[in-house]
Amino acid sequence: MDKDEDIPMENFFNKDQHEAEEPNMDLVEDAMNNAYNILTGKFKCKTIFIENADRIPLPFDPYNKNISYDKVIDLLIGHYTENEWYERCAKLVKLKDIIWVRN
């Protein structure tokens, strides 16, 4: 895979698909929580960057101008559904509806 090529959302934590290791679940949880907090307006990107200058896990590349926020929201909904955080799922569904209406 070319290093400039987009990584599908479902493969974000396993860039090397031949890698035998499981993703670090703490890192996955941090990435999902950071994305949730940014998308729901709880934190601004700047706040997260200031507080975590050494490591800012996100389930997407924040520099990719072609990011599909629908896919990010779907990824978060799947993660939070699996972990039974239904309040977060409900907020994300509402956010997705708002984004859909605006487009």
SEPA-416931 format. One line per field, with one value per residue: residue in three letters; x, y, z of N, C-alpha, C in turn. Coordinates in Angstrom, 1 decimal. Example, Ala and Ser with C-alpha at 12.3 -4.5 7.8 and 13.67 -1.06 7.14 Angstrom:
// SEPA-416931
type: (ALA  SER);
n_c1: (13.2  12.8);
n_c2: (-5.7  -2.2);
n_c3: (7.8  7.1);
ca_c1: (12.3  13.7);
ca_c2: (-4.5  -1.1);
ca_c3: (7.8  7.1);
c_c1: (13.2  12.9);
c_c2: (-3.3  0.0);
c_c3: (7.8  7.9);
//
This chain:
// SEPA-416931
type: (MET  ASP  LYS  ASP  GLU  ASP  ILE  PRO  MET  GLU  ASN  PHE  PHE  ASN  LYS  ASP  GLN  HIS  GLU  ALA  GLU  GLU  PRO  ASN  MET  ASP  LEU  VAL  GLU  ASP  ALA  MET  ASN  ASN  ALA  TYR  ASN  ILE  LEU  THR  GLY  LYS  PHE  LYS  CYS  LYS  THR  ILE  PHE  ILE  GLU  ASN  ALA  ASP  ARG  ILE  PRO  LEU  PRO  PHE  ASP  PRO  TYR  ASN  LYS  ASN  ILE  SER  TYR  ASP  LYS  VAL  ILE  ASP  LEU  LEU  ILE  GLY  HIS  TYR  THR  GLU  ASN  GLU  TRP  TYR  GLU  ARG  CYS  ALA  LYS  LEU  VAL  LYS  LEU  LYS  ASP  ILE  ILE  TRP  VAL  ARG  ASN);
n_c1: (0.9  0.7  2.2  0.8  -1.7  -5.2  -6.4  -8.7  -11.5  -12.2  -9.8  -8.1  -6.7  -5.1  -2.9  -1.0  -2.1  -1.2  -0.1  0.2  -0.4  -2.9  -4.8  -3.9  -6.0  -6.5  -5.5  -7.2  -9.7  -9.1  -8.7  -11.3  -12.8  -11.6  -12.4  -15.2  -15.5  -14.6  -16.3  -18.8  -18.5  -17.6  -14.9  -12.5  -10.4  -8.0  -7.7  -7.4  -5.0  -3.2  -3.3  -2.4  0.1  2.1  0.9  -1.8  -4.4  -6.6  -9.4  -9.1  -7.5  -6.7  -5.7  -6.5  -8.3  -10.4  -12.0  -14.6  -17.1  -19.4  -18.6  -16.8  -18.5  -20.2  -18.4  -17.8  -20.4  -20.7  -18.6  -19.4  -21.9  -21.2  -19.9  -21.9  -22.7  -25.1  -26.1  -24.2  -24.3  -26.9  -26.5  -24.7  -26.1  -28.1  -26.4  -25.4  -27.8  -28.2  -26.0  -26.6  -28.9  -27.9  -26.3);
n_c2: (-1.2  2.1  4.8  7.3  6.6  6.4  4.9  2.5  3.0  0.8  -0.5  1.1  0.8  -1.4  -1.0  -2.5  -5.2  -7.8  -8.0  -9.6  -8.9  -7.8  -4.8  -2.2  -2.0  0.1  2.3  2.3  2.8  5.4  6.8  6.6  7.9  10.5  11.2  11.2  13.2  15.4  15.5  15.9  18.3  18.6  18.8  20.9  20.5  21.8  21.9  19.2  18.7  20.4  19.4  16.8  16.6  14.8  12.4  11.8  10.0  9.2  7.9  8.5  10.3  13.4  15.3  14.6  15.9  14.8  13.4  11.3  12.2  10.8  8.2  8.1  8.7  6.4  4.4  5.1  4.7  2.0  1.1  2.1  0.9  -1.8  -1.7  -1.1  1.6  3.3  5.9  7.6  6.6  7.4  10.2  10.5  9.5  11.5  13.6  12.7  12.9  15.6  16.5  15.2  16.6  19.2  18.8);
n_c3: (0.0  -0.9  0.8  0.8  0.1  0.8  3.8  4.4  6.6  8.2  8.4  9.8  12.3  11.8  9.8  8.5  7.0  7.3  9.7  12.8  15.3  17.7  17.7  20.0  22.6  24.4  23.1  20.9  22.2  23.2  20.8  19.7  21.6  21.5  18.9  19.2  21.1  19.7  17.4  18.6  19.8  22.3  22.9  21.4  18.5  18.9  21.7  22.4  21.0  22.4  25.0  24.6  23.3  22.7  21.8  19.9  19.4  16.8  15.0  12.3  9.7  10.4  8.6  6.2  3.6  2.3  4.0  5.1  7.0  7.6  7.5  9.6  11.7  11.5  12.1  14.8  15.9  15.6  17.2  19.7  20.0  20.2  22.6  24.2  24.8  24.6  24.8  23.7  21.1  20.3  20.3  18.3  16.1  15.9  15.3  12.8  11.3  11.3  9.8  7.4  6.7  6.3  4.0);
ca_c1: (0.0  1.4  2.0  -0.1  -3.0  -6.1  -6.6  -10.2  -11.8  -12.2  -8.4  -7.2  -5.8  -4.2  -2.4  -0.4  -3.1  -0.5  0.3  -0.5  -0.8  -4.2  -4.6  -3.9  -7.4  -6.5  -5.3  -8.5  -10.6  -8.7  -9.0  -12.8  -13.3  -11.2  -13.2  -16.5  -15.5  -14.4  -17.5  -19.9  -18.2  -17.2  -13.6  -12.0  -9.1  -6.9  -7.6  -6.8  -3.6  -2.5  -3.3  -1.8  1.1  3.0  0.2  -3.2  -5.0  -7.9  -9.6  -9.1  -6.4  -7.3  -5.1  -7.1  -9.4  -11.5  -12.5  -16.1  -17.6  -20.4  -17.9  -16.3  -19.7  -20.6  -17.4  -18.0  -21.6  -20.4  -17.8  -20.1  -22.9  -20.5  -19.6  -23.2  -22.7  -26.2  -26.3  -23.3  -24.8  -28.0  -26.0  -24.0  -27.2  -28.6  -25.3  -25.4  -29.0  -27.9  -25.0  -27.3  -29.8  -27.1  -25.8);
ca_c2: (0.0  3.4  5.5  8.4  6.0  6.4  3.6  2.3  3.2  -0.5  -1.0  2.1  0.3  -2.4  -0.6  -3.7  -6.3  -9.1  -7.9  -10.6  -8.4  -7.1  -3.4  -1.8  -1.6  1.4  3.2  2.3  3.5  6.8  7.3  6.7  9.0  11.7  11.5  11.5  14.5  16.5  15.6  16.3  19.6  18.6  19.4  21.4  19.8  22.5  21.5  17.8  18.8  21.0  18.5  15.5  16.9  13.6  11.4  12.1  9.0  9.4  6.8  9.0  11.2  14.8  16.1  14.2  16.8  14.1  12.5  11.1  12.2  9.8  6.9  8.2  8.5  5.0  3.7  5.3  4.1  0.6  0.9  2.3  -0.1  -3.0  -1.5  -0.7  3.0  3.7  7.4  8.1  6.2  8.3  11.6  10.4  9.4  12.9  14.4  12.3  13.4  17.1  16.6  14.8  17.7  20.3  18.5);
ca_c3: (0.0  -1.0  2.1  0.6  -0.2  1.9  4.5  4.7  8.0  9.0  8.5  10.3  13.3  11.3  8.5  7.9  7.2  7.5  11.0  13.6  16.6  17.8  18.1  21.5  22.9  25.1  22.0  20.1  23.0  23.2  19.5  19.5  22.5  21.0  17.8  19.7  21.8  18.7  16.6  19.4  20.3  23.7  22.9  20.1  18.1  19.5  23.1  22.4  20.6  23.4  26.2  24.3  22.2  22.3  21.1  19.7  18.6  16.2  14.0  11.0  9.4  10.4  7.5  4.9  3.2  1.7  5.0  5.1  8.4  7.7  7.8  10.9  12.6  11.5  12.8  16.2  16.3  15.7  18.4  21.0  20.1  20.6  24.0  24.9  25.2  23.7  24.8  22.7  19.8  20.0  20.0  17.0  15.1  15.7  14.5  11.4  10.7  11.1  8.7  6.2  6.3  5.8  2.7);
c_c1: (0.9  1.1  1.0  -1.5  -3.9  -6.3  -8.1  -10.4  -11.7  -10.8  -7.5  -6.3  -4.9  -3.7  -1.7  -1.3  -2.5  0.0  -0.5  -1.0  -2.2  -3.9  -4.6  -5.3  -7.5  -6.4  -6.6  -9.5  -10.3  -9.0  -10.5  -13.3  -12.8  -12.1  -14.6  -16.5  -15.3  -15.7  -18.7  -19.7  -17.8  -15.8  -13.3  -10.7  -8.0  -6.7  -7.0  -5.3  -2.7  -2.3  -2.5  -0.8  1.9  2.2  -1.3  -3.9  -6.4  -8.1  -9.7  -7.9  -7.0  -6.8  -5.7  -8.4  -10.6  -12.2  -14.0  -16.5  -18.7  -19.8  -17.3  -17.4  -20.2  -19.7  -17.5  -19.3  -21.4  -19.6  -18.6  -21.3  -22.3  -20.2  -20.7  -23.2  -23.8  -26.4  -25.5  -23.8  -26.0  -27.5  -25.4  -25.1  -27.8  -27.6  -25.3  -26.6  -28.8  -27.0  -25.7  -28.2  -29.1  -26.6  -26.9);
c_c2: (1.2  4.2  6.7  7.9  6.1  5.0  3.6  2.4  1.9  -1.0  0.0  1.7  -0.8  -2.0  -1.7  -4.9  -7.6  -9.1  -8.9  -10.0  -7.7  -5.7  -3.2  -1.3  -0.2  2.5  3.4  3.1  5.0  7.5  7.5  7.8  10.3  12.2  11.9  12.9  15.7  16.6  16.1  17.7  19.7  19.2  19.9  20.6  20.5  22.1  20.1  17.9  19.4  20.1  17.2  15.7  15.7  12.5  11.8  11.1  9.4  8.3  7.3  10.0  12.6  15.7  15.7  15.1  16.1  13.1  12.5  11.1  11.2  8.5  6.9  8.0  7.1  4.1  3.8  4.7  2.6  0.2  1.0  1.4  -1.4  -2.9  -1.1  0.7  3.7  5.2  8.0  7.8  7.1  9.7  11.5  10.2  10.7  13.7  14.0  12.8  14.9  17.3  16.3  16.0  18.9  20.1  18.3);
c_c3: (0.0  0.3  2.0  0.3  1.0  2.5  4.8  6.2  8.8  9.2  9.2  11.4  12.9  9.9  7.8  8.1  7.5  8.9  11.9  14.9  16.6  18.1  19.6  21.8  23.6  24.1  21.2  20.9  23.1  21.9  19.3  20.4  22.1  19.8  18.2  20.3  20.8  17.9  17.3  20.0  21.7  23.9  21.5  19.8  18.8  21.0  23.2  22.0  21.7  24.6  25.9  23.2  21.8  21.6  21.1  18.8  18.1  15.2  12.6  10.9  9.4  9.3  6.2  4.6  2.7  2.7  4.9  6.6  8.6  8.1  9.2  12.0  12.7  12.2  14.3  16.7  16.5  16.9  19.7  21.1  20.7  22.1  24.9  25.5  24.3  23.7  23.8  21.3  19.4  19.6  18.6  15.8  14.8  14.9  13.1  10.7  10.4  9.9  7.4  5.7  5.7  4.4  1.8);
//
